[in-house]
Amino acid sequence: MRRKNSKVKLLIGAAIIIFSIIQYFSNSEINEYTGKKQHISISVNDEIAIGIQSTPTMIQQHGGLHPDENYQKFIDNVGKKLVNNSIAKKTDYHYDFHLLKDPNTINAFALPGGQIFITYALFSKLENEDQLAGVLGHEIGHVIGRHSAERMAKQGLTQGLINGVAVGIDPNTAQGAAAIANIINMSYGREDELESDVLGVKFMINAGYNPNELIGVMKILKEATGPNNTPERLSTHPDPENRIEKIKEAIKKYKK
């Protein structure tokens, strides 16, 4: 009886794994703006809705919006200039730029659908408008690259695999699989960062900004990590030094 139950569990676990794999690979499409083949399970309208719904929470987590309206207008103007002079204008996304009050966390990020954020901690370290354009252009690249939607699909796949292992084999083995899956997903995150750097360079050039200033942003980020920064393999972001090399290649390729 125990052996029979084990076989049943194994079959159920295998079915969960097979279903997850089929579901992931059946949702395949070419990103019309980047030319990249992606596995995505949600629509553009879904992305926009998720971004808008999540924005209040993101703002609250970072202490609210920065009260200086002039800073906010400045960021809006730079963001709109980048959008209006790039392929971003041709998309269905709604781009909104938010300056967060957070004075400690040096960060910028994008939600699905065009909601883009920069903390005051990072904004205050930028030396000029071109560097701000580099930060915002990079985040616009994440939106156009549909990186959040892509990672949602990957996380759905890995969760299905983990559930299948837990049901069919052993929950303890599933914990090990979860750790491996986490590292795999993080690797994809680094590829997304590099693609967004390249897109950011293109957007900066098209909008008349100096793309070399994005290298200055990388140096700011490198300094912010300090001497005890996480090894690249265990980080969701590539080392800024490696990003600088890719940025230089992109500048050489796209600068007229």
Protein Blocks (a to p, Z undefined) as FASTA:
>chain_A
ZZmmmmmmmmmmmmmmmmmmmmmmmmgcddfknopacddfbdfklmmmmmmmmmmmmmmm
nopaafblklmmmmmmmmmmmmmmcfklmpmbdcdddddfblkbgcddddehiiacddfk
lmmmpgbfklmmmmmmmmmmmmmnommmmmmmmmmmmmmmmmmmmmmmomklmmmmmmmm
mmmmmmmmmmmmmmmmmmmmmmmmmnopafklmmmmmmmmmmmnommbccfklpcbdcfk
lmmmmmmmmmmmmmZZ
